[in-house]
Structures are given as structure tokens and as C-alpha cells.
Amino acid sequence: MAETTGPIDRIVTSGTFRLDGGEWEVDNNVWIVGNEQTAIVIDAAHDAEEIARALGDRELMAVVCTHAHNDHINAAAELADLAEAPILLNPDDAELWSMVYPDREPDAPLLHGEWIQAGDVELEVLHTPGHSPGAVCLHAPGLGTVFTGDTLFQGGPGATGRSFSDYPTIVSSIRTHLLPLDPETVVLTGHGDSTTIGAEAAHLQERIDGGS
């Protein structure tokens, strides 16, 4: 399934999330951001060929990983090779990455405060650990949008019940880097429906009081 809204395309792909010996069937949001000539892909999940079809004739500038859980990166290498594009990942997720790609490393680091160009769109990298050590969000102020991967969803923080995750850390990341954004900022997530910063800020304390 593909949807287009201005400079942002959404594709939903399906597959299996694996961690700690468990498996779960999941639907992932894959985001294509750019213009008619060039674009980046945020979280190449499950189906490189479907993502490549959605890109069409656009030049892929980078495959950007919000974190390295397998369901967010398992099409990254194939897509990058098809398009001769680099893979970008925060280095704190190197151990998770190596579980999927033991013989390959990402091409460049995603570091807090740096900017990525995607067509006419500029995105700021926000390091938001908690769901994983190297989780990042990508804030596009010109679009009033933030891509949060699995850090923030409609309804609260991402899951922290498995290895490499920590609930107080994800709450701190959200408070420090996401809640200060404009309340009308649209939150485009790694799974499920979008929300806004304002909507999630209103419910965050309730979630915190209830625990992870």
C-alpha cells in the first residue's frame, strides 16, 4: 500500500520482527521523503522491490534507519545495493545491526544535530535512545513533521520490554527532544497511524504514571 502527501510518500510493508528469541508479524511504515528528482527512504522494511517501485525514477540519496531492529532494516542492504545509495545509522545500534548484517556495516553515522537533505526538505537528526540505544527521530521543520520510528506513537512511547531498551531513557528522550517541538507538529511513526506532538504531550504524564 502506498500513499502520497506532497513531498512524503508512505508505503506499508509486512513481515516478521525478531528479537530475544520471539517472532511477531508486523506492518511497517516506510517513508519516502524528497521531490520528483531525489529522495531518501526512512526505514527500508521487508520489501526492497516494493520500495524501489515506489521510488520510481527518483535518485535515492540515502537509506536512513531510525534504529536497527530487524523489521526496520531487513530491506536496507538490498535497496541500497539496487540504488547504489549509502545506509545511515546511529552507531549506538551497531550490535542490533550486526544481528541482521554480521558481514556488513552501515556506510555513515547518523549523529545528533546533523542535517540531512532530502530533495527540497531538510531534516534534523535527533538522537532519542530508549527503544534502542541508537534510535533517532528526524525533524523536518519546513514540513511541520517529525519521523519518530518506534520512539513515539499515537498513544505514547514505543515499547521498552525487550533487550537494548529502557523505559526511563525513552521518556527522557521524548521530553527532551520531541515535546519541545511545536504542538501541531505531525508525528509520522514506524507503525500505525500518525498523531501530533500536542496530542501525545497531553497523554504522556498519564502513561508515565501507569508505567511502561
C-alpha positions as CSV (number, residue, x, y, z in Angstrom):
1,M,0.0,0.0,0.0
2,A,1.3,3.4,-1.0
3,E,0.1,6.9,-0.1
4,T,1.4,10.3,-1.3
5,T,1.1,13.6,0.5
6,G,3.3,16.3,-1.1
7,P,7.0,15.5,-0.6
8,I,6.2,12.5,1.6
9,D,5.2,9.0,0.4
10,R,4.1,6.2,2.8
11,I,4.4,2.6,1.9
12,V,3.2,-0.1,4.3
13,T,5.1,-3.4,4.2
14,S,4.6,-6.5,6.2
15,G,6.9,-9.1,7.7
16,T,8.4,-10.5,10.9
17,F,10.0,-8.7,13.8
18,R,12.5,-11.0,15.6
19,L,14.3,-10.3,18.9
20,D,15.1,-12.2,22.1
21,G,14.0,-15.5,20.5
22,G,10.5,-14.3,19.7
23,E,8.8,-13.5,16.5
24,W,5.9,-11.1,15.8
25,E,4.1,-10.3,12.5
26,V,4.2,-6.6,11.9
27,D,3.2,-3.9,9.4
28,N,5.8,-1.2,9.0
29,N,5.6,2.3,7.7
30,V,8.3,3.1,5.1
31,W,8.7,6.8,4.4
32,I,10.0,8.3,1.2
33,V,10.9,12.0,1.5
34,G,12.0,14.3,-1.3
35,N,10.9,15.7,-4.6
36,E,10.5,14.5,-8.2
37,Q,14.2,14.1,-8.7
38,T,15.8,12.8,-5.5
39,A,14.6,11.3,-2.2
40,I,15.6,9.4,0.9
41,V,14.0,6.3,2.3
42,I,13.4,6.2,6.1
43,D,13.3,2.6,7.4
44,A,13.6,0.2,4.5
45,A,11.4,-2.6,5.8
46,H,10.7,-6.1,4.4
47,D,10.4,-5.5,0.7
48,A,13.1,-3.7,-1.3
49,E,11.4,-4.2,-4.6
50,E,8.2,-2.6,-3.5
51,I,10.1,0.4,-2.1
52,A,12.1,0.7,-5.3
53,R,8.9,0.7,-7.3
54,A,7.5,3.5,-5.2
55,L,10.7,5.5,-5.7
56,G,10.3,5.2,-9.5
57,D,12.8,7.3,-11.4
58,R,13.9,9.3,-8.4
59,E,17.5,9.1,-7.3
60,L,17.8,7.5,-3.9
61,M,20.3,9.7,-1.9
62,A,20.3,7.5,1.3
63,V,18.6,4.7,3.2
64,V,18.1,6.3,6.7
65,C,17.5,3.9,9.6
66,T,15.7,5.3,12.7
67,H,17.0,2.2,14.5
68,A,18.3,-1.2,13.8
69,H,15.6,-3.7,14.8
70,N,15.4,-6.2,12.0
71,D,11.9,-5.2,10.8
72,H,13.2,-1.6,10.1
73,I,16.4,-2.6,8.3
74,N,15.8,-6.0,6.7
75,A,15.4,-4.5,3.2
76,A,18.1,-1.8,3.7
77,A,21.0,-3.6,2.1
78,E,19.1,-4.8,-0.9
79,L,17.6,-1.4,-1.6
80,A,20.9,0.3,-1.1
81,D,22.6,-2.0,-3.5
82,L,19.9,-1.6,-6.1
83,A,20.2,2.2,-6.0
84,E,23.9,2.5,-5.1
85,A,22.9,4.6,-2.1
86,P,24.5,4.8,1.4
87,I,22.9,3.4,4.6
88,L,22.9,5.7,7.6
89,L,22.5,4.6,11.2
90,N,23.4,5.9,14.6
91,P,26.5,3.9,15.8
92,D,24.9,3.1,19.1
93,D,22.8,0.5,17.3
94,A,25.8,-1.3,15.9
95,E,25.1,-4.5,17.9
96,L,21.5,-4.7,16.7
97,W,22.6,-4.1,13.2
98,S,25.1,-6.9,13.3
99,M,22.4,-9.4,14.2
100,V,20.9,-8.8,10.7
101,Y,24.0,-8.0,8.8
102,P,27.0,-9.6,10.5
103,D,29.3,-9.1,7.5
104,R,28.3,-5.5,6.5
105,E,28.4,-2.2,8.3
106,P,26.4,1.0,7.6
107,D,28.0,3.5,5.4
108,A,27.8,6.6,7.6
109,P,26.7,7.5,11.1
110,L,23.5,9.4,12.0
111,L,24.6,11.9,14.7
112,H,22.5,14.2,16.9
113,G,22.2,17.7,15.5
114,E,23.3,16.9,11.9
115,W,21.0,17.7,9.0
116,I,20.0,15.5,6.0
117,Q,18.9,16.9,2.7
118,A,16.0,15.0,1.0
119,G,15.1,16.8,-2.2
120,D,13.9,20.2,-1.1
121,V,13.4,19.0,2.5
122,E,15.9,19.4,5.4
123,L,15.7,17.0,8.3
124,E,17.5,17.4,11.6
125,V,18.7,14.2,13.3
126,L,17.5,13.9,17.0
127,H,19.2,11.1,19.0
128,T,16.3,9.6,21.0
129,P,17.5,6.4,22.8
130,G,15.2,4.2,24.8
131,H,13.5,1.9,22.3
132,S,17.0,1.1,21.3
133,P,20.4,2.7,22.1
134,G,20.8,4.3,18.7
135,A,17.2,5.3,18.0
136,V,16.8,8.6,16.2
137,C,13.9,10.8,15.1
138,L,14.1,13.1,12.0
139,H,12.5,16.5,12.3
140,A,11.5,18.3,9.2
141,P,10.6,21.8,10.5
142,G,9.7,23.1,7.0
143,L,7.0,20.4,6.7
144,G,5.9,20.6,10.4
145,T,6.7,16.9,10.7
146,V,8.8,14.6,12.7
147,F,9.5,11.0,11.8
148,T,9.8,9.1,15.1
149,G,10.4,5.5,14.1
150,D,9.5,3.5,17.2
151,T,10.2,6.2,19.8
152,L,6.8,7.8,19.9
153,F,3.4,6.5,18.7
154,Q,-0.2,7.5,18.7
155,G,-0.8,6.7,22.4
156,G,2.7,7.1,23.9
157,P,6.3,5.9,23.9
158,G,7.5,2.9,22.0
159,A,8.0,-0.5,23.5
160,T,10.8,-1.0,26.1
161,G,10.2,-4.5,27.3
162,R,13.0,-6.2,25.3
163,S,16.8,-6.2,25.1
164,F,18.6,-3.0,24.5
165,S,15.6,-0.9,25.6
166,D,14.9,1.3,28.7
167,Y,11.7,3.0,29.7
168,P,13.1,5.9,31.7
169,T,15.5,6.6,28.8
170,I,12.8,6.8,26.2
171,V,10.7,9.0,28.4
172,S,13.7,11.4,28.8
173,S,14.3,11.4,25.1
174,I,10.7,12.3,24.3
175,R,10.7,15.0,27.0
176,T,14.0,16.5,25.9
177,H,13.8,16.3,22.1
178,L,10.2,15.8,21.0
179,L,7.9,17.6,23.4
180,P,9.6,21.0,22.9
181,L,8.6,20.8,19.2
182,D,5.6,22.8,18.0
183,P,2.4,21.1,19.4
184,E,1.0,21.0,15.8
185,T,4.0,19.0,14.5
186,V,2.7,15.9,12.8
187,V,4.3,12.7,14.2
188,L,4.8,10.1,11.4
189,T,5.6,6.8,13.1
190,G,7.3,3.5,12.3
191,H,4.0,1.5,12.7
192,G,0.3,2.6,12.7
193,D,-1.3,5.9,12.4
194,S,0.1,9.4,12.7
195,T,-0.5,11.8,15.6
196,T,0.7,15.2,16.8
197,I,3.2,16.3,19.4
198,G,0.4,18.2,21.2
199,A,-1.9,15.2,21.4
200,E,0.9,13.0,22.8
201,A,2.1,15.6,25.3
202,A,-1.4,15.7,26.7
203,H,-1.3,12.0,27.5
204,L,2.4,11.4,28.3
205,Q,2.1,12.0,32.1
206,E,-0.8,9.6,32.3
207,R,1.3,7.0,30.5
208,I,4.3,7.6,32.8
209,D,2.1,7.3,35.9
210,G,0.9,4.0,34.6
211,G,4.4,2.6,34.0
212,S,5.8,1.1,30.8
